Amino acid sequence: MLYFSRWKTVLIWLAVVAGILFAMPNLLTQSQRDSLPGFLPDRPMTLGLDLQGGSYVLLEVDRASLVNDRLQSLRDDVQLSLRNANVGFANLAERDGGVVFTLRDPTQGAAARTALQNLTSPVSTSLLAGGAVTETELAEPEPGNFRLTLTEAGINYRLSTAVAQSIEVVRRRVDELGTTEPVIQRQGLDRIMVQVPGLQDPARLKALLNQTARLTFRLVDVNNSPEAVKAGQQPVPAGSELLETNDTPPVPVLVQRQVMISGENLTDAQAGFDQQNNQPVVNIRFDARGAQRFGEVTQQNVGRPFAIVLDDKVLSAPNIREPILGGQAQISGNFTVQSANDLSVLLRAGALPATLDIIEERTVGPGLGADSISAGQNAGIIGGVFVIAFMFIAYGFLGIIANIALLVNVIILVALLSVLGSTLTLPGIAGIVLTMGMAVDSNVLIYERLLEERRNGRSVVQSIDAGFHKALGTIMDANVTTLIAAVILFFLGSGPVRGFAVTLALGIFTTIFTALTLTRWMVAFWVKKRRPKEVPKGWVSFVPHGTNIRFMAIRKWAFAITIGLSIASIGSLFVGGLNFGIDFTGGTVLEVKSKAPQADVAKIREDLSPIIEGDVQVQEFGSTQDVLIRYAVQEQDLQAPQTSVNAVRASLQNDYTFERVEVVGPTVSGELAWAAIFGVGASLLAIAAYVWVRFEWQFAIGALLATAHDVAMTMGFLVVSQLEFNLTSIAALLTIVGYSLNDTVVVFDRIRENLRKYKKMPISEIIDRSLNETLSRTMLTAVTLVLALVALYGFGGDVIRVFVAPMLAGVLVGVYSSIFIAAPVLIYFKLRPETIRGGDPKDAMEADKKARIGNTPRAGQA
């Protein structure tokens, strides 16, 4: 284990040098990165929205509006097809989600079916896959009465197509904002995720994304009174439609349904100013076909008003004074400079094929992002100092080697995040600090084993070699269990939770490399150069050698206490209940900062009471200038998403800046809740399955019960503390699952080893021996993790504190469960030494011999 060939040494240090080079751009400014030679890496980590500010928006195609548009189109297609086939019909209408009509002559049924055959034929869904879907079904409930309905498969096909088309339109709109590296991805059948880092004006982004931007030019119906139609004094004339202007108050306008020219014929749109009155306008230019059509319409209708309609709102309806033949026109309509610019952006990007609703929004202001970076950096530095000092005190010179490996571990981890283009979030910083704590665990396992082998009489070189060799399996088992939790967290999580999972998973791989390769090389190099006579030791022994605590003697009391506390924790979920965040309840959270020296909480409540239905929570958050506003899902938002947020913005924007906005609709919150439950359950089962394969079924049951206990107790802590339970809390729970299993697997590994050694020893004594032998490692690892987490809790900021607090409780509970739950279960399920195979025969013979003559070594010895 201590021999390294020259090529292995070269590869190890090449990996270290590469890590330094790829991590270095994160310490440089943008100008310094630009000046680097072309052969050097210059790509830093991508910062998440919570670190640099920006907006995350989840859009969903409005299914109802898409179906309604499709029915209108189907109605027009039916009308055209029947007329072309000379089939007489009457009562053509949209009714109950379908299109119905009656034949004037029932004997023309066959002709009608033939005429409509093209509407009911299967439509190819993919050129490559060769699939087809039937969009429309034709039925004849009674002779002469026909009904066409949209199929579920057809609607889903249209939804999928609308999303594919909308992604390109959304991308063009976002690119017009001039932002860098926006992320626009499809999610599921009918959703689009838009993430725009560094955006200074999230309200403008939402305004651009929330408009369909379907531009049409239609003639105004001058033969009927729009006021009379609006008042209900006369019906809407056939072929016309009642719309309203954008004025305040809106003015009704009757326009013809027939679209003369559509926005599809536009080639350009630019904001400008009217030469006569200097008001902001939008200048548009048509393609050849549009220019020809626009010239024909204006030539034939001189003197008539011509309505310019955007998303069923009349922007303006000027009279056609003369034919416009040049293919250029001007749109006016009480624009501001900003609104004229935004309209030109929308028109250049094109119209969305369907209405997109914002069902989830998370916005962080750049100032809050900068504060988060500072808090995360401080927490990481302080946590690192705590861990490094602790390792030096505990292991002396070996601690210095472990600290060098830890520093390289963090460097390589940052390099991997930079190379892979992973997004670093605030929970991701927590993942780095947690990786520091868990990386130390691997060195602790090696060093404790090394010292143990030396106490058993082996030489220095033999002890070091055996320490690395015997710790290898334990390190791999412990890290694989954490990796399982990280993988499940990645696939079931979203946003920042995924960032934490990626960081944790990469940290596991870098930890294995630095602990089992780099640390081993440095120790081997030291041994070769210095020829030590003794293994270095630290200044403080946290668990004295020879400790012999009879843990199993009090297992019944421990079980009774455990059962009582677990029942109380589970019961508290029904009595007190968790303080669910909006991730699971839906609703809105806004963090605002007063422009004055102190926020007026009472006035905010007063201003928002007529706007928001139900209870509005308004409380100071951090400084006296910061206020947190929370309210439940609003009825007005169900009808028109973002209505309440826009109203709150309008009410407070003069006196407050919006630092953070989170809006989660009821649909998304329900999905997140089920995903969280499934994630925790799946991780428990997956890890239990791994333990079963690596050990015996009794070990798997013990691991499962211990981990379930840790989850239950942590949930009880969250109930008592009333900390907000949100997506990051799920990440914390799954991290606790990984850590608890890490600790339990280390104990199980030693129990299995001792079961192979001491075939005749009672199982309770074997467990006590194993627990005492691993107690030093358990305590050292727990202390390093607690030090890292305390740094995060104290210096990581308010947002990350909610994430770290349950993890702190979980670490302490995890130590307890590994000793008093997981291990005693092996007794209750009657695990026997003879069921364990393998091990070193010489060790087993020697141990049995000692046991028979009554000279069994004290706990803490091998």
PEWO-V268551 format. One record per residue. RES is the residue in three letters. SS is DSSP state (~ for helix, > for strand, _ for the rest). PHI is phi in whole degrees, 0 to 359 (NA if undefined). PSI is psi as a letter, one per 40 degrees, with the letter a starting at -180 (NA if undefined). Layout:
# PEWO-V268551
<<RES;SS;PHI;PSI> <RES;SS;PHI;PSI>>
This chain:
# PEWO-V268551
<<MET;_;NA;e> <LEU;_;259;e> <TYR;_;265;h> <PHE;_;233;h> <SER;_;289;i> <ARG;~;297;d> <TRP;~;290;d> <LYS;~;293;d> <THR;~;299;d> <VAL;~;298;d> <LEU;~;295;d> <ILE;~;300;d> <TRP;~;282;d> <LEU;~;297;d> <ALA;~;297;d> <VAL;~;293;d> <VAL;~;297;d> <ALA;~;299;d> <GLY;~;299;d> <ILE;~;296;d> <LEU;~;296;d> <PHE;~;283;d> <ALA;~;274;d> <MET;~;303;d> <PRO;~;303;d> <ASN;~;288;e> <LEU;~;264;e> <LEU;_;257;i> <THR;_;281;i> <GLN;~;298;d> <SER;~;295;d> <GLN;~;293;d> <ARG;~;294;d> <ASP;~;294;d> <SER;_;272;e> <LEU;_;292;i> <PRO;_;301;i> <GLY;_;298;d> <PHE;_;277;e> <LEU;_;266;i> <PRO;_;294;i> <ASP;_;228;e> <ARG;_;260;h> <PRO;_;275;i> <MET;_;294;i> <THR;>;277;h> <LEU;>;275;h> <GLY;_;287;i> <LEU;~;297;d> <ASP;~;286;e> <LEU;~;252;d> <GLN;~;240;e> <GLY;_;81;i> <GLY;>;137;a> <SER;>;229;i> <TYR;>;240;h> <VAL;>;228;h> <LEU;>;251;h> <LEU;>;258;i> <GLU;>;229;h> <VAL;>;296;h> <ASP;_;288;h> <ARG;~;299;d> <ALA;~;297;d> <SER;~;291;d> <LEU;~;295;d> <VAL;~;296;d> <ASN;~;296;d> <ASP;~;297;d> <ARG;~;293;d> <LEU;~;293;d> <GLN;~;297;d> <SER;~;295;d> <LEU;~;295;d> <ARG;~;298;d> <ASP;~;295;d> <ASP;~;295;d> <VAL;~;297;d> <GLN;~;301;d> <LEU;~;293;d> <SER;~;294;d> <LEU;~;292;d> <ARG;~;293;d> <ASN;~;296;d> <ALA;_;268;e> <ASN;_;58;f> <VAL;_;258;h> <GLY;_;284;h> <PHE;>;214;i> <ALA;>;209;i> <ASN;>;57;f> <LEU;>;288;h> <ALA;>;201;i> <GLU;>;268;h> <ARG;>;211;h> <ASP;_;54;f> <GLY;_;76;e> <GLY;>;210;i> <VAL;>;246;h> <VAL;>;239;i> <PHE;>;202;i> <THR;>;237;h> <LEU;>;281;h> <ARG;_;292;d> <ASP;_;238;h> <PRO;~;303;d> <THR;~;287;e> <GLN;~;271;e> <GLY;~;302;d> <ALA;~;296;d> <ALA;~;295;d> <ALA;~;295;d> <ARG;~;297;d> <THR;~;295;d> <ALA;~;295;d> <LEU;_;265;e> <GLN;~;300;d> <ASN;~;292;d> <LEU;~;278;d> <THR;~;256;e> <SER;_;286;i> <PRO;_;299;i> <VAL;>;252;h> <SER;>;293;h> <THR;_;262;e> <SER;_;203;h> <LEU;_;293;d> <LEU;_;278;d> <ALA;_;281;d> <GLY;_;72;f> <GLY;_;279;i> <ALA;>;214;i> <VAL;>;221;i> <THR;_;270;h> <GLU;_;278;d> <THR;>;230;h> <GLU;>;245;h> <LEU;>;252;h> <ALA;>;229;i> <GLU;>;233;g> <PRO;>;303;d> <GLU;>;224;i> <PRO;_;305;h> <GLY;_;89;e> <ASN;>;253;h> <PHE;>;241;i> <ARG;>;218;h> <LEU;>;250;h> <THR;>;234;i> <LEU;>;277;h> <THR;_;280;i> <GLU;~;298;d> <ALA;~;296;d> <GLY;~;294;d> <ILE;~;296;d> <ASN;~;297;d> <TYR;~;296;d> <ARG;~;295;d> <LEU;~;299;d> <SER;~;298;d> <THR;~;295;d> <ALA;~;297;d> <VAL;~;295;d> <ALA;~;301;d> <GLN;~;289;d> <SER;~;292;d> <ILE;~;302;d> <GLU;~;293;d> <VAL;~;294;d> <VAL;~;299;d> <ARG;~;299;d> <ARG;~;295;d> <ARG;~;294;d> <VAL;~;293;d> <ASP;~;299;d> <GLU;~;294;d> <LEU;_;285;e> <GLY;_;78;e> <THR;_;279;i> <THR;_;255;h> <GLU;_;51;f> <PRO;_;290;i> <VAL;>;247;h> <ILE;>;232;h> <GLN;>;225;i> <ARG;>;280;i> <GLN;>;229;h> <GLY;_;71;a> <LEU;_;285;d> <ASP;_;228;f> <ARG;>;230;i> <ILE;>;228;h> <MET;>;261;h> <VAL;>;238;h> <GLN;>;232;h> <VAL;>;237;g> <PRO;>;291;i> <GLY;_;71;e> <LEU;_;289;h> <GLN;_;274;d> <ASP;_;231;g> <PRO;~;295;d> <ALA;~;296;d> <ARG;~;292;d> <LEU;~;301;d> <LYS;~;297;d> <ALA;~;296;d> <LEU;~;290;d> <LEU;~;279;d> <ASN;_;271;e> <GLN;_;252;h> <THR;_;290;d> <ALA;_;63;f> <ARG;_;270;h> <LEU;>;263;h> <THR;>;223;i> <PHE;>;244;h> <ARG;>;225;i> <LEU;>;285;i> <VAL;>;274;h> <ASP;_;281;h> <VAL;_;264;e> <ASN;_;269;e> <ASN;_;228;i> <SER;_;267;h> <PRO;~;294;d> <GLU;~;296;d> <ALA;~;293;d> <VAL;~;295;d> <LYS;~;295;d> <ALA;~;282;e> <GLY;_;83;e> <GLN;_;282;e> <GLN;_;210;i> <PRO;_;288;i> <VAL;_;293;h> <PRO;_;299;i> <ALA;_;299;h> <GLY;_;84;e> <SER;>;238;i> <GLU;>;214;h> <LEU;>;268;h> <LEU;>;238;i> <GLU;>;230;i> <THR;>;274;i> <ASN;_;273;e> <ASP;_;290;i> <THR;_;240;h> <PRO;_;285;i> <PRO;_;294;i> <VAL;_;252;h> <PRO;>;288;i> <VAL;>;220;h> <LEU;>;267;h> <VAL;>;238;i> <GLN;>;287;i> <ARG;_;294;d> <GLN;_;294;h> <VAL;_;272;h> <MET;_;283;d> <ILE;>;220;i> <SER;>;245;i> <GLY;~;294;e> <GLU;~;295;d> <ASN;~;269;e> <LEU;>;282;i> <THR;>;248;e> <ASP;>;199;i> <ALA;>;211;h> <GLN;>;224;h> <ALA;>;286;i> <GLY;>;201;a> <PHE;>;229;i> <ASP;_;291;h> <GLN;_;291;d> <GLN;_;273;d> <ASN;_;242;e> <ASN;_;62;f> <GLN;_;272;i> <PRO;>;298;h> <VAL;>;222;i> <VAL;>;240;h> <ASN;>;267;h> <ILE;>;239;i> <ARG;>;224;h> <PHE;>;264;i> <ASP;_;284;a> <ALA;~;300;d> <ARG;~;294;d> <GLY;~;294;d> <ALA;~;297;d> <GLN;~;296;d> <ARG;~;295;d> <PHE;~;297;d> <GLY;~;295;d> <GLU;~;297;d> <VAL;~;295;d> <THR;~;291;d> <GLN;~;289;d> <GLN;~;276;e> <ASN;_;232;f> <VAL;_;299;h> <GLY;_;97;e> <ARG;_;265;i> <PRO;>;288;i> <PHE;>;237;h> <ALA;>;275;h> <ILE;>;256;h> <VAL;>;246;h> <LEU;>;238;h> <ASP;_;51;f> <ASP;_;64;f> <LYS;>;238;h> <VAL;>;278;h> <LEU;>;289;d> <SER;>;198;i> <ALA;>;220;g> <PRO;>;286;i> <ASN;>;283;i> <ILE;_;279;h> <ARG;_;277;d> <GLU;_;202;i> <PRO;_;299;h> <ILE;_;251;h> <LEU;_;251;e> <GLY;_;272;e> <GLY;_;78;e> <GLN;>;235;i> <ALA;>;213;i> <GLN;>;227;h> <ILE;>;252;h> <SER;_;238;i> <GLY;_;170;f> <ASN;_;57;f> <PHE;_;279;i> <THR;_;265;i> <VAL;~;301;d> <GLN;~;294;d> <SER;~;291;d> <ALA;~;293;d> <ASN;~;297;d> <ASP;~;296;d> <LEU;~;295;d> <SER;~;296;d> <VAL;~;298;d> <LEU;~;299;d> <LEU;~;290;d> <ARG;~;293;d> <ALA;~;287;d> <GLY;_;99;i> <ALA;_;276;i> <LEU;_;286;i> <PRO;_;288;e> <ALA;_;206;i> <THR;_;287;h> <LEU;>;250;h> <ASP;>;259;i> <ILE;>;276;h> <ILE;>;257;e> <GLU;>;207;h> <GLU;>;218;h> <ARG;>;222;h> <THR;>;235;h> <VAL;>;233;h> <GLY;_;289;i> <PRO;~;299;d> <GLY;~;295;d> <LEU;~;294;d> <GLY;~;297;d> <ALA;~;297;d> <ASP;~;298;d> <SER;~;295;d> <ILE;~;299;d> <SER;~;298;d> <ALA;~;296;d> <GLY;~;295;d> <GLN;~;297;d> <ASN;~;299;d> <ALA;~;297;d> <GLY;~;296;d> <ILE;~;294;d> <ILE;~;294;d> <GLY;~;299;d> <GLY;~;297;d> <VAL;~;298;d> <PHE;~;302;d> <VAL;~;294;d> <ILE;~;297;d> <ALA;~;297;d> <PHE;~;296;d> <MET;~;295;d> <PHE;~;294;d> <ILE;~;294;d> <ALA;~;283;d> <TYR;~;230;e> <GLY;_;63;b> <PHE;~;298;d> <LEU;~;297;d> <GLY;~;294;d> <ILE;~;297;d> <ILE;~;299;d> <ALA;~;297;d> <ASN;~;290;d> <ILE;~;298;d> <ALA;~;298;d> <LEU;~;295;d> <LEU;~;298;d> <VAL;~;297;d> <ASN;~;303;d> <VAL;~;295;d> <ILE;~;298;d> <ILE;~;295;d> <LEU;~;297;d> <VAL;~;297;d> <ALA;~;297;d> <LEU;~;296;d> <LEU;~;298;d> <SER;~;289;d> <VAL;~;295;d> <LEU;~;283;e> <GLY;_;71;f> <SER;_;291;i> <THR;>;270;h> <LEU;>;271;h> <THR;_;248;i> <LEU;~;298;d> <PRO;~;299;d> <GLY;~;295;d> <ILE;~;298;d> <ALA;~;300;d> <GLY;~;296;d> <ILE;~;294;d> <VAL;~;296;d> <LEU;~;294;d> <THR;~;299;d> <MET;~;300;d> <GLY;~;294;d> <MET;~;283;d> <ALA;~;295;d> <VAL;~;298;d> <ASP;~;302;d> <SER;~;296;d> <ASN;~;292;d> <VAL;~;297;d> <LEU;~;303;d> <ILE;~;294;d> <TYR;~;292;d> <GLU;~;297;d> <ARG;~;291;d> <LEU;~;299;d> <LEU;~;295;d> <GLU;~;296;d> <GLU;~;296;d> <ARG;~;294;d> <ARG;~;296;d> <ASN;_;278;e> <GLY;_;102;e> <ARG;_;285;i> <SER;_;289;i> <VAL;~;299;d> <VAL;~;296;d> <GLN;~;297;d> <SER;~;295;d> <ILE;~;295;d> <ASP;~;298;d> <ALA;~;292;d> <GLY;~;298;d> <PHE;~;292;d> <HIS;~;294;d> <LYS;~;282;d> <ALA;~;277;e> <LEU;~;302;d> <GLY;~;299;d> <THR;~;296;d> <ILE;~;297;d> <MET;~;295;d> <ASP;~;298;d> <ALA;~;296;d> <ASN;~;284;d> <VAL;~;296;d> <THR;~;298;d> <THR;~;293;d> <LEU;~;296;d> <ILE;~;300;d> <ALA;~;298;d> <ALA;~;293;d> <VAL;~;296;d> <ILE;~;296;d> <LEU;~;298;d> <PHE;~;292;d> <PHE;~;284;d> <LEU;~;257;e> <GLY;_;270;a> <SER;_;207;i> <GLY;_;57;b> <PRO;~;301;d> <VAL;~;297;d> <ARG;~;296;d> <GLY;~;300;d> <PHE;~;296;d> <ALA;~;297;d> <VAL;~;298;d> <THR;~;298;d> <LEU;~;295;d> <ALA;~;295;d> <LEU;~;297;d> <GLY;~;297;d> <ILE;~;295;d> <PHE;~;294;d> <THR;~;293;d> <THR;~;295;d> <ILE;~;298;d> <PHE;~;296;d> <THR;~;289;d> <ALA;~;284;d> <LEU;~;269;e> <THR;~;241;d> <LEU;~;292;d> <THR;~;301;d> <ARG;~;297;d> <TRP;~;296;d> <MET;~;295;d> <VAL;~;294;d> <ALA;~;297;d> <PHE;~;296;d> <TRP;~;297;d> <VAL;~;297;d> <LYS;~;294;d> <LYS;~;277;d> <ARG;~;260;e> <ARG;_;47;g> <PRO;_;294;i> <LYS;_;269;e> <GLU;_;211;i> <VAL;_;283;h> <PRO;_;299;i> <LYS;_;232;i> <GLY;_;276;a> <TRP;_;268;e> <VAL;_;229;h> <SER;_;255;h> <PHE;_;286;d> <VAL;_;233;h> <PRO;_;302;i> <HIS;_;297;h> <GLY;_;93;e> <THR;_;303;h> <ASN;_;224;g> <ILE;_;271;h> <ARG;_;272;g> <PHE;~;296;d> <MET;~;289;e> <ALA;~;292;d> <ILE;~;249;e> <ARG;~;297;d> <LYS;~;293;d> <TRP;~;296;d> <ALA;~;297;d> <PHE;~;296;d> <ALA;~;297;d> <ILE;~;297;d> <THR;~;299;d> <ILE;~;297;d> <GLY;~;297;d> <LEU;~;292;d> <SER;~;294;d> <ILE;~;297;d> <ALA;~;296;d> <SER;~;296;d> <ILE;~;294;d> <GLY;~;296;d> <SER;~;295;d> <LEU;~;296;d> <PHE;~;266;d> <VAL;~;271;c> <GLY;_;278;d> <GLY;_;83;i> <LEU;_;284;i> <ASN;>;272;g> <PHE;>;296;h> <GLY;_;278;i> <ILE;~;290;e> <ASP;~;302;d> <PHE;~;250;d> <THR;~;257;e> <GLY;_;78;i> <GLY;>;133;a> <THR;>;223;h> <VAL;>;234;h> <LEU;>;233;h> <GLU;>;251;h> <VAL;>;241;i> <LYS;>;236;h> <SER;>;289;h> <LYS;_;283;e> <ALA;_;272;i> <PRO;_;297;d> <GLN;_;216;h> <ALA;_;282;i> <ASP;_;256;g> <VAL;~;297;d> <ALA;~;298;d> <LYS;~;292;d> <ILE;~;299;d> <ARG;~;300;d> <GLU;~;295;d> <ASP;~;290;d> <LEU;~;270;e> <SER;~;301;d> <PRO;_;282;e> <ILE;_;267;d> <ILE;_;254;h> <GLU;_;277;i> <GLY;_;82;a> <ASP;_;283;h> <VAL;>;243;h> <GLN;>;269;h> <VAL;>;232;h> <GLN;>;212;i> <GLU;>;293;i> <PHE;_;221;g> <GLY;_;87;b> <SER;_;277;i> <THR;_;288;e> <GLN;_;272;d> <ASP;>;266;h> <VAL;>;226;h> <LEU;>;252;h> <ILE;>;243;h> <ARG;>;223;h> <TYR;>;209;i> <ALA;_;281;i> <VAL;_;301;h> <GLN;_;260;i> <GLU;~;298;d> <GLN;~;294;d> <ASP;~;286;d> <LEU;~;292;d> <GLN;~;276;d> <ALA;_;216;h> <PRO;_;307;i> <GLN;_;76;e> <THR;~;299;d> <SER;~;293;d> <VAL;~;297;d> <ASN;~;297;d> <ALA;~;293;d> <VAL;~;295;d> <ARG;~;301;d> <ALA;~;298;d> <SER;~;283;d> <LEU;~;249;e> <GLN;_;295;d> <ASN;_;287;d> <ASP;_;250;e> <TYR;>;223;i> <THR;>;259;i> <PHE;>;267;h> <GLU;>;277;d> <ARG;>;210;h> <VAL;>;226;h> <GLU;>;230;h> <VAL;>;231;h> <VAL;>;233;h> <GLY;_;284;i> <PRO;~;297;d> <THR;~;295;d> <VAL;~;295;d> <SER;~;298;d> <GLY;~;296;d> <GLU;~;295;d> <LEU;~;295;d> <ALA;~;297;d> <TRP;~;294;d> <ALA;~;297;d> <ALA;~;294;d> <ILE;~;299;d> <PHE;~;294;d> <GLY;~;296;d> <VAL;~;295;d> <GLY;~;297;d> <ALA;~;295;d> <SER;~;294;d> <LEU;~;300;d> <LEU;~;293;d> <ALA;~;296;d> <ILE;~;291;d> <ALA;~;299;d> <ALA;~;296;d> <TYR;~;296;d> <VAL;~;297;d> <TRP;~;301;d> <VAL;~;294;d> <ARG;~;282;d> <PHE;_;239;b> <GLU;_;234;i> <TRP;~;296;d> <GLN;~;297;d> <PHE;~;296;d> <ALA;~;297;d> <ILE;~;295;d> <GLY;~;299;d> <ALA;~;296;d> <LEU;~;294;d> <LEU;~;294;d> <ALA;~;296;d> <THR;~;290;d> <ALA;~;299;d> <HIS;~;298;d> <ASP;~;297;d> <VAL;~;296;d> <ALA;~;297;d> <MET;~;292;d> <THR;~;293;d> <MET;~;297;d> <GLY;~;298;d> <PHE;~;299;d> <LEU;~;293;d> <VAL;~;293;d> <VAL;~;294;d> <SER;~;282;e> <GLN;_;57;f> <LEU;_;292;i> <GLU;>;296;h> <PHE;>;260;h> <ASN;_;223;a> <LEU;~;298;d> <THR;~;292;d> <SER;~;295;d> <ILE;~;296;d> <ALA;~;300;d> <ALA;~;297;d> <LEU;~;298;d> <LEU;~;290;d> <THR;~;293;d> <ILE;~;298;d> <VAL;~;302;d> <GLY;~;296;d> <TYR;~;294;d> <SER;~;301;d> <LEU;~;292;d> <ASN;~;304;d> <ASP;~;295;d> <THR;~;295;d> <VAL;~;295;d> <VAL;~;299;d> <VAL;~;295;d> <PHE;~;299;d> <ASP;~;298;d> <ARG;~;288;d> <ILE;~;298;d> <ARG;~;298;d> <GLU;~;296;d> <ASN;~;289;d> <LEU;~;297;d> <ARG;~;287;d> <LYS;~;282;d> <TYR;_;252;g> <LYS;_;293;d> <LYS;_;263;e> <MET;_;282;h> <PRO;_;302;i> <ILE;~;300;d> <SER;~;294;d> <GLU;~;291;d> <ILE;~;297;d> <ILE;~;294;d> <ASP;~;301;d> <ARG;~;301;d> <SER;~;295;d> <LEU;~;296;d> <ASN;~;291;d> <GLU;~;292;d> <THR;~;259;e> <LEU;~;296;d> <SER;~;298;d> <ARG;~;297;d> <THR;~;300;d> <MET;~;289;d> <LEU;~;296;d> <THR;~;295;d> <ALA;~;298;d> <VAL;~;294;d> <THR;~;296;d> <LEU;~;295;d> <VAL;~;297;d> <LEU;~;299;d> <ALA;~;296;d> <LEU;~;289;d> <VAL;~;297;d> <ALA;~;298;d> <LEU;~;297;d> <TYR;~;294;d> <GLY;~;281;d> <PHE;~;235;e> <GLY;_;273;e> <GLY;_;96;i> <ASP;~;294;d> <VAL;~;295;d> <ILE;~;283;e> <ARG;~;296;d> <VAL;~;296;d> <PHE;~;282;d> <VAL;~;275;d> <ALA;~;305;d> <PRO;~;295;d> <MET;~;292;d> <LEU;~;300;d> <ALA;~;297;d> <GLY;~;295;d> <VAL;~;297;d> <LEU;~;295;d> <VAL;~;293;d> <GLY;~;296;d> <VAL;~;298;d> <TYR;~;298;d> <SER;~;292;d> <SER;~;297;d> <ILE;~;273;d> <PHE;~;256;e> <ILE;~;237;d> <ALA;~;298;d> <ALA;~;292;d> <PRO;~;298;d> <VAL;~;302;d> <LEU;~;297;d> <ILE;~;287;d> <TYR;~;294;d> <PHE;_;263;e> <LYS;_;57;f> <LEU;_;289;h> <ARG;_;242;i> <PRO;~;301;d> <GLU;~;290;e> <THR;~;279;e> <ILE;_;266;h> <ARG;_;255;i> <GLY;_;94;a> <GLY;_;95;i> <ASP;_;273;h> <PRO;~;303;d> <LYS;~;296;d> <ASP;~;298;d> <ALA;~;295;d> <MET;~;297;d> <GLU;~;293;d> <ALA;~;294;d> <ASP;~;295;d> <LYS;~;298;d> <LYS;~;297;d> <ALA;~;294;d> <ARG;~;291;d> <ILE;_;270;e> <GLY;_;75;f> <ASN;_;246;f> <THR;_;295;h> <PRO;_;298;i> <ARG;_;292;i> <ALA;_;301;i> <GLY;_;103;e> <GLN;_;245;i> <ALA;_;255;NA>>
